[in-house]
Amino acid sequence: MKTNRVHLIISWAVLLILHSISSTASAQVCAQAVGDRNLYIHGGIVRTDTTQKTICLLFTAHDYADGTEPILAHLKRAHIQASFFFTGKFMTAFPKQVKRIQDEGHYVGSHGFEHLLYCDWTNRDSTLISKQDFIKDLTQSYQTMAALGIRKEDAPFFEPPFEWYNTEVATWAKEFGLQIIQFTGGNYSNADYTTPDMKSYKSSQEILERILAVERTQSLNGALLLFHLGTSPLRTDKFYARNLSTLIDLLQHKGYVFTTLQQAIKPVVSVHINQ
């Protein structure tokens, strides 16, 4: 009974963090209690050490690659190494772009192969995929990466499709030798894919202003900012073209250091919240 009560308390704490992930005090206490400065939600790292003024830039892709040239140019100009997560289908369709990103020293990891939805949107605990199919999809993804010269041991971080997963999926990933990475919520960075016909649409200016507002009021220490390598043609207001360079300049001026996941993520222990 006592164990169940503890689990219930932890679950409620995680839900509160999920709805307001930018407020990370509870997660930080749980992580630091076991000597791990990374912050977790459902087994996935959502933020690195908040005592360090560092930021990691993440980019995912499944269908579109239109931002490849400008994004790489912005990163090169600012001397930033970022992390890119691609589906197997994307890597099959755009091998030259993937190879160039890798050659320029950026991290290239898996985003799954088929871009599957792992769990229900309204009931996160309801897993929609079997463990067998999960492993099959990931195996196919890493086989595709291997064909491009990317070894599994060099790509231990995994960004789930749709950036949506649960504790069960995180456990499967861990058994497969991978650590799930999730963006730091609450700053709109991941909304750069939205189109004007969506209720959730955010313009590039809104995204920029939101990120800067979060920085002013809460800081972006240890933040994982996620953007998309390309977006639908229905979105003509491309964040990578309008505001990415401005964001980088403003944050660097404020003293933030853009670093790699490998450098930012401290050694991980076996006990995480909500597991």
N, C-alpha and C positions, 0 to 999 in steps of 0.2 A: 504493500500500500504506500509506504513511504517513498519507494523508488518511483512508482507511478506519479505520485504528487510532484516529485522533483522534475520528472520528464514533462509534466503538464506546465509547470512554471517556466521551464526552459523554452517550450514551444511557444507560449504566449510572448515571451521576450523576443523571440526571433520574428514573430509576426509584427510586433511593434517596430522592430528595426527595418523590416522589409518595406513597411509603409512610409518610413522616413529614414532611409538608409544614410542620408547625409548626417544624421545625428547618431554618431557611432559609439557613444559612451558605453552602453551596455555590452555591445559586442567586444569593445576594447577590453573591458574588465574580464570577460570570459576568456578571451584569447591570451591576455597577459598572465592570467592565473596559471597557465600551463607553460609559460615562457615563450609563447608564440606571438609575435607582434603583428602578424597578418590578421585581418578581420574576415570572418566567414558568415555566410548565409547558406544553410542547407548543404554544408560541406564544400562550397565553392568560395574561393578567395574573392572578396569584393573590394578590398582595400589593403594596401600594404602599410608599413610602419607610419603611424600618424604623427610621430615625433620628428619625422624627417620631411623636409620641404621638397619632396620629389613627386613626380607625376609620370605615369606610364600612358602612352598613347596606344590604343588598340584599334585595329581596322578589321572588319569582317567582310566577306563577299561570298555570294552564291550565284547571282545572275548577271551582275553588271561590273564592268571594269573601267568605266569612263573616267574615274578620278585618278588612275594610276600615274599618269605623267605629272599633273600638278601636285599631287600629294608627295610623290618622291622628290620633286623639285623643292617643295617647302621644307621637307625633312633634311635634305642635303644642305640647303642654305643655312638652316639653324643648327646643323651638326647633331641631329637627333636620330637615334636608333629606336624604331617602333616595333610593335608586334602585330603580325598579320595572321588571321585565321581564315582558312578557305575550305569550302566543301570540296570533296573529291570531284564532283561534276564541274566545279569552277576550274579546278586545276587541270582537268582534262580539256576544257574549252579554251583556257588561256594559259598554256604552259610557258610561253615566252615572258608574259608579265610576271608570273610566279618566279621564274628563274632570275629575272632581273632584280626583283625585290630581294631574293636570297643573296644574289651576288653583291648587292649594295650593303650587305651586312645586317639586314633586319631579320627578326625572328619570324619563322613561318611555321604555323601549327595547324592542327585539324579543327574543322568546324563541322565534322561529320562528313559523310559521303553524300547522302540523299537529302540532307536538310530536313530531318524528321522531327515531328513534334513529340517530345518525350512524355509530357504529362499534361493533364487537363488545365485549361486556362483559369477556370473558376474553382477547381479543386486540385490544388497542386499535389496533394498526396496520391492522387489517382494516376498511376503510371500507365501510359498508353502503349508501351512497347515492351516486348519480352526481353529478358537479359540476353537470350540467344541472338535475337535480331539486333540488339544494341551492339554486341560484340562483333557481329558479322559486318555491320555498317562501319564501325570504327576500323576493323581490320582492312576492309576495302579502301577506306580513306588513307590509312598508312601505307598500303601497298601502292597507291597512286603517288603518294609523297616520295616513297622509295625510288620510284621510277624517275623522279626529278632530282634524285640525289639527296633527299632529306631523310635522315635516319631517325627512327623513333626515339632513340636515346638523346637526340638533339632537339626533340620537340615534345617535352613532357607536359606542357601546358595545353589545355583543351578548352575551347569556347563552345558550349553547346549550341545547336541550331536554335534560332529564335531567342537566344540568350535565356532559355527557360528550361529548368530542370528541377529535380527534387533530391532529397537525401538518398533515396534508393539508387538513383542514377549516379550520384556522386560516389557512392560506394562501389558501384560497378566500374566506374572510371578508375577509381583508386586500385581496384583489383587488376585492371588492365595496365596499370603502371602510369596513370595520368592524374594530374591535378586540375580540377575544373577552375576556370577563371571566369569571373563575372564582372561587369562594369560597376562602378560606383554610382548608385542611383541618385535621383533628385536634382540633376543638373541639366537635363534635356539633351546631353551630347548625342545619345543614341537616336534622337528624333530626327536626325538629318536625312533619314530615308522617307519621311512622311510626305504625302502629296496633298495638294489643296482640297481634294475631295474627301479627305479623312477628317473625322472629328478631332483626332489627336494631332493634326497638322501644326508644326512649328516652323516658322520662317527661320532663315539663317541668322537674322538679326536677333530674333527672340532667343535662339539657342545661345548665341554669344553673350547676350545680356544676362541670361540666366546663369551661365557658368561663372561669369564675373561677379554676379550677386552672391552666389554661393561662396565664392572665394572671399569676398569681403566680410560676410557674416559668419562663416563657419570654417573657412580655410579649405584648401584642396590638398593638404598634406597626405601623401600616400594614395591619392586618387587614381583610379583607372578610368580614363576617359575613352569611351568607345564611339567610333564613327564608322562609316561604311565606305568601302573603296569605290563603289559606284552606286548610283540610284536610278530609279525609273525615269524615263524621258518625261513623264508627267510632272516631275519635279525639275523645274528650270532654275530654281533658286538653290544652286549647289553650294553647300557649306564649304567644301574644300576649295571652291573657286573664289568665294566671297569673303570668308571670315577665318579660315584655318590659319593662314599666315599671321593675321592680326592677333588672333588668340595666342599663338605661340610667342609672338613678340611681347605682348602685354604680360603674360605670365613669367617669361624670362626676366623681364624688367622688374617684376616683383620679387625676384630671387628664387623662383622655382627652377629645379633641375629636372629635365626630362631624361629618364633613365629606362633601362630595359627591365623586363620582368625578371630575368635571371639575376640582375643586380638588386632589384627592389625586394624580391621575395626572400625572406629570411628562412632558415631551416625550419621545416614543418614537423610538428609533433603529431602523435597519433590521436589526440583528443581534441575535438572541435565542437562548437556549440551546435545543437540540433542534430546530433548524431547518436 
